[in-house]
């Protein structure tokens, strides 16, 4: 991966609690094997079938991302995938501007792209991990019900 910090530490034991506002989209039991979290709160997790899935908080979707953890690592080693799934250029810009994440923080779009915001550094701030994940789950749930 590039020199920007693209993944964050997270309380693996509390992932179900963190993502409880996403229960409309993902079975909470599937979150028992979390693997990695991006700086924007996307979660890579392993299901019973051994596949690695991505809960995408920008799109409000869950996708089958990789057959296993080795394939996940191989995919995330490619710059194109880092850009698409980890926002590598945006994260690098944010970190260069001095907006580094503190412990238990994530980046969030001030105006989320789902409601017309742009995926640019001036539209990003750092906020509590719990708040970010909860807000995005509620936002996407509301949008899905429309």
C-alpha positions as a printed NumPy array, in Angstrom:
array([[  0.   ,   0.   ,   0.   ],
       [  1.059,   3.596,  -0.376],
       [  2.402,   5.754,   2.443],
       [ -1.006,   7.065,   3.588],
       [ -2.653,   5.205,   6.471],
       [ -5.642,   3.645,   4.671],
       [ -6.913,   1.293,   7.368],
       [ -7.723,   1.985,  11.017],
       [ -7.61 ,   0.015,  14.235],
       [-11.055,  -0.872,  15.495],
       [-12.572,  -2.742,  18.431],
       [-13.192,  -6.109,  16.742],
       [-15.153,  -7.388,  19.739],
       [-17.632,  -4.523,  19.349],
       [-18.207,  -4.656,  15.599],
       [-21.825,  -5.795,  15.959],
       [-22.511,  -2.825,  18.229],
       [-20.685,  -0.422,  15.909],
       [-22.701,  -1.587,  12.892],
       [-26.082,  -2.092,  14.567],
       [-27.585,   0.66 ,  12.386],
       [-26.681,  -1.472,   9.362],
       [-28.787,  -4.46 ,  10.481],
       [-31.291,  -3.628,   7.731],
       [-28.56 ,  -4.556,   5.203],
       [-26.274,  -7.12 ,   6.841],
       [-26.938, -10.023,   9.19 ],
       [-25.218,  -9.042,  12.431],
       [-23.909, -12.596,  12.958],
       [-21.931, -12.214,   9.712],
       [-19.896,  -9.451,  11.365],
       [-18.327, -11.806,  13.912],
       [-15.172, -12.168,  11.797],
       [-14.109,  -8.612,  10.91 ],
       [-10.831,  -8.277,   9.038],
       [-10.181,  -4.605,   8.3  ],
       [-11.826,  -1.179,   8.42 ],
       [-11.103,   1.724,   6.089],
       [-10.671,   5.314,   7.218],
       [-14.247,   5.974,   6.026],
       [-15.748,   3.065,   7.988],
       [-16.082,   0.465,   5.246],
       [-15.703,  -2.985,   6.763],
       [-14.101,  -6.097,   5.307],
       [-15.413,  -9.213,   7.039],
       [-15.378, -12.963,   6.528],
       [-18.59 , -14.966,   6.36 ],
       [-19.128, -18.652,   7.134],
       [-18.539, -19.476,   3.445],
       [-14.944, -18.242,   3.835],
       [-15.426, -15.355,   1.417],
       [-14.466, -11.822,   2.341],
       [-17.246,  -9.266,   1.994],
       [-17.152,  -5.495,   1.945],
       [-19.772,  -3.399,   3.702],
       [-19.458,  -0.19 ,   1.69 ],
       [-20.655,   2.797,   3.726],
       [-20.42 ,   5.18 ,   0.77 ],
       [-22.655,   3.118,  -1.507],
       [-24.738,   1.451,   1.208],
       [-24.055,  -2.027,  -0.14 ],
       [-22.452,  -5.339,   0.775],
       [-20.433,  -7.087,  -1.926],
       [-18.587, -10.389,  -2.168],
       [-15.102,  -8.914,  -2.453],
       [-12.632, -11.806,  -2.314],
       [-12.557, -15.591,  -2.062],
       [-10.316, -15.438,   1.03 ],
       [ -7.966, -13.178,   2.992],
       [ -5.034, -13.828,   0.632],
       [ -7.073, -12.605,  -2.334],
       [ -8.205,  -9.609,  -0.27 ],
       [ -4.584,  -8.664,   0.424],
       [ -3.642,  -9.14 ,  -3.233],
       [ -6.526,  -6.919,  -4.347],
       [ -5.675,  -4.211,  -1.816],
       [ -2.056,  -4.191,  -2.952],
       [ -3.152,  -2.81 ,  -6.353],
       [ -3.174,   0.976,  -6.611],
       [ -6.434,   1.018,  -8.626],
       [ -8.227,  -0.897,  -5.862],
       [ -6.682,   1.305,  -3.181],
       [ -8.086,   4.309,  -4.988],
       [-11.53 ,   2.803,  -5.558],
       [-12.088,   1.075,  -2.215],
       [ -9.787,   2.933,   0.199],
       [ -9.861,   6.472,  -1.277],
       [ -6.054,   6.48 ,  -1.197],
       [ -5.528,   9.844,  -2.934],
       [ -8.175,  11.585,  -0.852],
       [ -6.828,  10.104,   2.396],
       [ -3.287,  11.121,   1.48 ],
       [ -4.484,  14.682,   0.779],
       [ -6.348,  14.812,   4.093],
       [ -3.319,  13.58 ,   5.997],
       [ -1.037,  16.048,   4.21 ],
       [ -3.455,  18.856,   5.205],
       [ -3.054,  17.77 ,   8.841],
       [ -6.404,  16.023,   9.202],
       [ -5.024,  12.858,  10.752],
       [ -7.409,  10.515,  12.514],
       [ -7.175,  10.106,  16.259],
       [ -7.948,   6.804,  17.956],
       [-11.573,   5.725,  17.372],
       [-12.149,   8.324,  14.659],
       [-13.108,   7.995,  11.001],
       [-13.467,  10.385,   8.123],
       [-16.967,  11.411,   7.084],
       [-18.244,  13.582,   4.271],
       [-19.804,  16.748,   5.698],
       [-22.368,  16.536,   2.908],
       [-22.562,  12.879,   1.911],
       [-22.454,  12.083,  -1.803],
       [-25.835,  10.337,  -1.492],
       [-27.346,  13.79 ,  -0.885],
       [-25.237,  15.679,  -3.402],
       [-21.915,  16.195,  -1.653],
       [-18.587,  15.827,  -3.418],
       [-15.843,  13.338,  -2.588],
       [-13.235,  16.077,  -2.075],
       [-11.007,  16.952,   0.865],
       [-12.843,  20.203,   1.701],
       [-15.996,  18.117,   2.272],
       [-14.401,  15.767,   4.831],
       [-13.995,  15.954,   8.588],
       [-12.968,  13.54 ,  11.328],
       [-15.582,  12.293,  13.765],
       [-16.168,   9.555,  16.309],
       [-16.118,   6.084,  14.744],
       [-19.392,   5.172,  16.455],
       [-21.133,   8.318,  15.234],
       [-19.884,   7.993,  11.64 ],
       [-20.968,   4.38 ,  11.233],
       [-24.324,   4.994,  12.912],
       [-25.107,   8.117,  10.866],
       [-24.232,   6.435,   7.595],
       [-26.311,   3.357,   8.42 ],
       [-29.307,   5.538,   9.205],
       [-28.784,   7.687,   6.108],
       [-28.621,   4.691,   3.783],
       [-31.541,   2.944,   5.504],
       [-33.67 ,   6.045,   4.971],
       [-32.558,   6.307,   1.309],
       [-33.324,   2.605,   0.723],
       [-36.855,   3.06 ,   2.091],
       [-37.681,   5.848,  -0.339]])
